[in-house]
Amino acid sequence: MDDQGYRFGVGVLVVASLVIAVILILFFGAAPNFFVERYTVTIRFQAAPGVASDTPVRKNGVQIGRVKSVQLLDEEGVDLTLELDGKYKVRAQELPQIGKGSLITGDAVVEFVPPTQESLITRFDGTGGSPRDGILDENEMLLAATPIQDGDFFRGGRVAPDPLDALLNMQEGFGTTLSAIETAGNQVTALALDVRKLLGSGDGAMQDVARKMDLTIDNFNDTLDAIEGLFNDPNLKSSLDTLAARLPDIVNEAESVMKQTGDTLAAFEDVGRAAEETVRGVTKTVEHVNQLTEPLGRNGEKLVGDAVRTLDNLNLLLTDLRSVADRFNSGQGTVAKLIDDPQLYYQVMNTLGNIETLTRKLEPIVDDARVFTDKVARQPSSLIDLRGAISGRPLGAGIK
């Protein structure tokens, strides 16, 4: 091939490369600028870390535009001019936020996120001719839902916290946390040693309590044996059986007398009401006394001291009971004489018979009292003259 052929081939290759480059540029970068309608808005941020021209702008994870320009202000703040696709509508209430698009590369991204109730009140309360009252009315909500227009400017952009910065801040607190965990572990170890020493030592308070409990149980068993021997006595069983056989008759007679007495006491109902009022007053007085004495029972000794003293008192009580049982078994005391002495038993039975006779003699008296109350109920004026109430003569009768 001659020199002209080489030049022609090189020219075709260069032209083809240029055409391919233009196609790639139009397809991946500049083509949307020619065929998509766009509008620009300006947002003021306190800072714009990692943001530059062509930084993507997203809404709900979908790219809707790019950053057209970044302007650093003389005072605090940065103005970002965003170029957004016309087919995407952004509401005024949505919050512009600068975040991390990738943790690996650290690229920034501007994203519109849903607002919170606090941000809505901060940005739109008192706008649209409405007073600032801490509540969004209909006009303020309508203004917040208005789509952003071309050339709009507003404040309130914020920067999302960097996850890496959060990890670094957490690392500073790890040392304090580990020290606290180590201190807590040492305290738990010391507590375990104290508990083991308390339970395992031979001169500890718990060992003293255990020894006293063993002594108390032994005394209690001895007392139960003495009581069992007492109730196994055949003389006691025979006496109790005889007494139980006579008790139903006495109870029946006493019940009859009580019924008659109840009929008599029904006439004194007014007196009973007055007594009831008195009892209520006494009850209130007792309640006041209880309120006065209640604070006295709120203090107490330590647990181990209380347990030791309680066991000592119980030992003394069981010792006394065993002494009483021994005296009873040996024939000493009134109850033992009642069982062993037949003459004393017959005296008790005679006394019960006298009670029965006295009960029968009381019945006419109760009947007379009931007749008297009936007479008073029919003729209350007879109470003025006691002689008329007793003799039955009406008031005013006799020699004038």
Secondary structure, DSSP 4 states (H G I P E B T S, - for coil): --HHHHHHHHHHHHHHHHHHHHHHHIIIIIHHHHHS-EEEEEEEES--TT--TT-EEEETTEEEEEEEEEEE-SSS-EEEEEEEETTS--BTTSEEEEEES-TTT--EEEEEEPPPHHHHHHHHTT-TT---SSS--HHHHHHHTSBP-TT-EEEEEEEPPPHHHHHHHHHHHHHHHHHHHHHHHHHHHHHHHHHHHHHH-TTSHHHHHHHHHHHHHHHHHHHHHHHHHHHT-HHHHHHHHHHHHHHHHHHHHHHHHHHHHHHHHGGGHHHHHHHHHHHHHHHHHHHHHHHHHGGGGS----HHHHHHHHHHHHHHHHHHHHHHHHHHHTT-SHHHHHHH-HHHHHHHHHHHHHHHHHHHHHHHHHHHHHHHHHHHHH-GGGGS-HHHHHH-PPTT-S--
